[in-house]
Amino acid sequence: MTDTRGQQPPYQMFGGEQPAPQQAGQPYHPPQAYPSPGGTQGGQQQPAQPAGAGSGAAVRRPRTGARTTPRTRKARLRVAKADPWSVMKVSFLLSIALGVCTVVAAAVLWMVMDAMGVFSTVGGTISEATGSNESNGFDLQSFLSLPRVLIFTSVIAVIDVVLATALATLGAFIYNLSAGFVGGVELTLAEDE
């Protein structure tokens, strides 16, 4: 394709400046929006202009009343919808962690109480109170043995996992319904300094 327009005049930049010709082998330096007087423009040294010469290009000067302290940015956000599937997954994992902590805490508490002699002392008192001449009474130590306590605690932890997951998922559905009417919960987030 050939250019049939003939010789074209060079284009004018804003402020009457001419673009700097690009030399072969030199990297491209784009023109600066606010050239500094006597400084560099486009990576090349510019000659200083006389005081009376008006170039038409604005020189950016700092404001005297500028704030020196950084401003904390704040944003108001609204939680419009909670995804029930993600709420269910997160609540399931958190309730499993809570169930494991419950079983471990019950085992540690039983070992501490057994080492302190609580079961033998309280068990002796209960067997004396419930015993008669023919029977020894209620044996608390065999009833509250460690395997039985851990099985009972595990059953409670499994029930807790199922209930907490179901209630959190149901809560997400109820939140989505109420957020459709009132718009959801509004949060104000601030940038950390």
C-alpha positions as CSV (number, residue, x, y, z in Angstrom):
1,M,0.0,0.0,0.0
2,T,1.4,3.4,-0.9
3,D,0.8,6.8,0.7
4,T,-0.7,9.1,-1.9
5,R,-1.2,12.2,0.3
6,G,2.3,13.6,-0.5
7,Q,4.4,15.6,1.9
8,Q,2.7,16.1,5.3
9,P,3.7,18.8,7.8
10,P,4.9,17.6,11.2
11,Y,2.2,17.5,13.8
12,Q,2.1,20.0,16.6
13,M,2.0,19.0,20.2
14,F,0.1,20.8,22.9
15,G,1.9,24.0,23.8
16,G,3.7,24.4,20.4
17,E,6.4,21.8,21.2
18,Q,7.8,19.6,18.5
19,P,8.3,15.9,19.2
20,A,11.9,14.9,19.7
21,P,13.1,12.9,16.7
22,Q,13.8,9.3,17.5
23,Q,17.3,8.1,16.8
24,A,18.2,4.6,15.7
25,G,19.3,2.4,18.5
26,Q,17.9,4.7,21.3
27,P,15.0,3.6,23.6
28,Y,11.7,5.4,23.2
29,H,11.0,8.0,25.9
30,P,7.4,9.3,25.9
31,P,6.9,13.1,26.3
32,Q,6.3,14.2,29.9
33,A,3.0,15.8,30.8
34,Y,4.6,18.5,33.0
35,P,8.1,19.3,31.8
36,S,10.4,20.7,34.5
37,P,12.1,24.0,33.5
38,G,15.7,23.2,32.5
39,G,15.2,19.5,33.3
40,T,14.8,16.5,31.2
41,Q,11.9,15.7,28.9
42,G,11.6,12.4,27.2
43,G,14.9,11.4,28.7
44,Q,16.8,14.2,26.9
45,Q,18.2,17.4,28.4
46,Q,16.2,20.5,27.4
47,P,17.7,23.9,27.2
48,A,16.5,26.4,29.8
49,Q,14.1,29.0,28.4
50,P,14.6,32.7,29.0
51,A,12.4,34.3,31.7
52,G,10.3,36.2,29.2
53,A,9.6,33.3,26.9
54,G,6.1,31.8,27.4
55,S,6.1,28.2,26.4
56,G,2.4,27.6,26.9
57,A,3.1,24.4,28.8
58,A,2.0,24.5,32.4
59,V,4.6,23.9,35.1
60,R,3.3,21.9,38.0
61,R,4.1,23.5,41.4
62,P,3.4,22.0,44.8
63,R,0.6,23.6,46.8
64,T,1.6,25.4,49.9
65,G,-1.3,24.2,52.0
66,A,-1.0,20.5,51.1
67,R,-1.7,18.0,53.8
68,T,1.4,16.1,55.0
69,T,-0.4,13.4,57.0
70,P,-1.7,10.5,55.1
71,R,-5.5,10.2,54.9
72,T,-7.1,6.9,56.0
73,R,-9.3,5.6,53.2
74,K,-12.6,4.2,54.2
75,A,-15.1,2.2,52.2
76,R,-18.7,1.3,53.0
77,L,-19.5,-2.2,51.7
78,R,-22.7,-4.3,52.0
79,V,-22.9,-8.1,52.4
80,A,-25.7,-8.6,49.9
81,K,-25.6,-12.5,49.7
82,A,-24.1,-15.4,51.6
83,D,-23.5,-18.5,49.5
84,P,-25.1,-21.4,51.4
85,W,-22.8,-24.0,49.9
86,S,-19.6,-22.1,51.1
87,V,-21.3,-21.4,54.5
88,M,-22.0,-25.1,54.8
89,K,-18.4,-26.2,54.0
90,V,-16.9,-23.7,56.4
91,S,-19.3,-24.5,59.2
92,F,-18.7,-28.2,58.7
93,L,-14.9,-27.8,59.0
94,L,-15.2,-25.5,62.0
95,S,-17.7,-27.8,63.8
96,I,-15.4,-30.8,63.2
97,A,-12.5,-28.9,64.8
98,L,-14.8,-28.0,67.7
99,G,-15.8,-31.6,68.1
100,V,-12.1,-32.8,68.2
101,C,-11.3,-30.1,70.8
102,T,-14.3,-31.3,72.9
103,V,-13.1,-34.9,72.9
104,V,-9.5,-34.0,73.7
105,A,-10.6,-31.6,76.5
106,A,-12.9,-34.3,78.0
107,A,-10.0,-36.8,78.0
108,V,-7.6,-34.3,79.6
109,L,-10.1,-33.3,82.2
110,W,-10.8,-36.9,83.1
111,M,-7.1,-37.7,83.5
112,V,-6.6,-34.6,85.7
113,M,-9.6,-35.5,87.9
114,D,-8.5,-39.1,88.2
115,A,-4.9,-38.1,89.1
116,M,-6.4,-35.8,91.9
117,G,-8.4,-38.7,93.3
118,V,-11.8,-37.1,92.7
119,F,-13.5,-40.3,91.4
120,S,-12.3,-42.5,94.3
121,T,-13.3,-40.0,96.9
122,V,-16.7,-39.1,95.4
123,G,-17.3,-42.8,94.5
124,G,-16.7,-43.9,98.0
125,T,-19.1,-41.4,99.4
126,I,-21.8,-42.3,96.9
127,S,-21.3,-46.1,97.5
128,E,-21.7,-45.6,101.2
129,A,-24.8,-43.5,100.8
130,T,-26.5,-45.9,98.3
131,G,-25.2,-49.2,99.8
132,S,-26.8,-51.6,102.1
133,N,-25.9,-54.7,104.0
134,E,-26.4,-56.9,100.9
135,S,-24.9,-54.6,98.2
136,N,-22.0,-52.2,97.9
137,G,-24.1,-49.5,96.3
138,F,-23.4,-47.5,93.1
139,D,-19.9,-47.7,91.7
140,L,-19.0,-44.3,90.2
141,Q,-15.5,-45.3,89.1
142,S,-16.7,-48.1,86.8
143,F,-19.6,-45.9,85.5
144,L,-17.3,-43.0,84.7
145,S,-14.4,-45.0,83.2
146,L,-12.3,-43.3,80.4
147,P,-13.6,-45.3,77.5
148,R,-17.2,-44.7,78.5
149,V,-16.6,-40.9,78.9
150,L,-14.8,-40.8,75.5
151,I,-17.6,-42.6,73.7
152,F,-20.2,-40.3,75.3
153,T,-18.2,-37.2,74.3
154,S,-17.7,-38.5,70.7
155,V,-21.5,-39.0,70.3
156,I,-22.1,-35.5,71.5
157,A,-19.4,-34.1,69.2
158,V,-21.0,-35.9,66.1
159,I,-24.4,-34.5,67.0
160,D,-22.8,-31.1,67.4
161,V,-21.2,-31.4,63.9
162,V,-24.5,-32.2,62.2
163,L,-26.5,-29.6,64.1
164,A,-24.0,-26.8,63.6
165,T,-23.6,-27.5,59.9
166,A,-27.4,-27.6,59.4
167,L,-28.1,-24.5,61.4
168,A,-25.4,-22.4,59.7
169,T,-26.7,-23.4,56.3
170,L,-30.2,-22.6,57.3
171,G,-28.9,-19.3,58.7
172,A,-27.4,-18.5,55.3
173,F,-30.7,-19.1,53.5
174,I,-32.5,-16.9,56.1
175,Y,-29.9,-14.1,55.7
176,N,-30.3,-14.1,51.9
177,L,-34.1,-13.8,52.3
178,S,-33.8,-10.9,54.8
179,A,-31.1,-9.2,52.8
180,G,-33.4,-9.2,49.8
181,F,-35.8,-7.0,51.8
182,V,-33.5,-4.7,53.8
183,G,-30.4,-4.8,51.7
184,G,-28.0,-6.7,53.9
185,V,-25.4,-5.8,56.6
186,E,-23.4,-2.7,55.9
187,L,-19.7,-2.8,56.8
188,T,-17.2,0.2,56.9
189,L,-13.7,-0.9,56.1
190,A,-10.7,1.3,56.8
191,E,-7.3,1.0,55.2
192,D,-4.6,0.0,57.7
193,E,-1.9,2.7,58.1
